[in-house]
Amino acid sequence: MYAYLIAQINVTNEDSYQEYLKKVTTIVEKYGGKYIVRAGKFKTVLGKWDYKRNVIIKFPSYEIALKWYNSEEYLPVKKIREDNSIGNVIIIEGN
C-alpha cells in the first residue's frame, strides 16, 4: 500500500525557504517519492483553509515514507523548512 505525505505550509521567510526547495527533491526521489501536488492554484470550497502552499508526495509504502522523513540526510533539510515556515504535515496510507 502506498503512503502519502500531505503538508499545509505558510512560508514565513521566502528567501531561506528557497534553500529547502533546492535540497528536498533529490532526497524525496532517493526514497521513491513522487510529487503529486507541489503548491499550485486552489480554491477553498468548504471550511477555512489557512495555508497558501499545499504539498502531496506519494511514497511506495508507509514504512519508506517514515524512513525518508526521519532520515539523517533529510534532518538538516527539514530544519530549514521548520525554521522558515509554519504548517501541518501528516503521513497517511492510501491506494
N, C-alpha and C positions, 0 to 999 in steps of 0.2 A: 504494500500500500504506500502511496506517495505521502509526502508531508509538504506543508506549505508554511512559509514564514509570511506573516501578514504584519505590516508595520504602518502605523499612522504617525506622521512626523510633522513637526513645525520646526523649521531651521531657525536658530537664533543667531548664528554667525555664518553668513553665506560664504565668505572667503575661506574660512577654515574648513567648512563642510565640503568644499570642493576637493580638498585633500582626501577626505573619506571616499568620495565618489571615484577618485582616480585609483584607489587601492583596493576597494572591496570586490570589484567584479572578478578579478583574477582568482581570488580566494574562493568566491562562490562557485565559479566554474570548476575549480580543482576538486570540489566535493560533489560535482554533478548537478549543481544548482542551475536553474534557468529562470531568468526574469520573465514573469508573466505580465506584471504591471510595474512600471517604474515611473512614478509621477503621472503626468497626463491629465487631460481635461476631464472634469467630472461635475456632476450636478447632484446635490443632495435632494432626494425625493421623499424622504421620510426622516423625521427627527432632526437632531442637531449634530453636525459634523464639523468639529473644530480643528481639523487638521488639513493642511494645504498639500502635503506630499503623502502619497499612498504607494506602498510597495508590496508586491506579492512575488515570492520566489518559490518555485517548485523544486523539491529535492526527491531523490529516488526513494527515500524512506525516512521515517520519523527519527530513527537512530542516527542516520547520516546527517540530518538537519541539526540535531543536537550536538553531534560531534563537530560540525562546522562552527556552530555558534560558540562553543566552548573551547575551540582550538587555540593553541598557542599563537598561531600566525594571525588569527582574527582578533585576538585580545587587544593589541595596541591600536588596531584599526577601529574596533568597536569603541574604544575610549575616545577617539576623535569624534565619532558620532554622538556619544553621550555628552561630551563637553560642548558640543555646538548645536544641539537640538533637544527638543523635548518630544515625548510621544509614548506610544504603546507598541509593544511587539509581542506576538504570540507565535508559537509553532504548533500546528494542528495537523492531524492525519486527515487524508481525504483521497478520493479517487482521481 
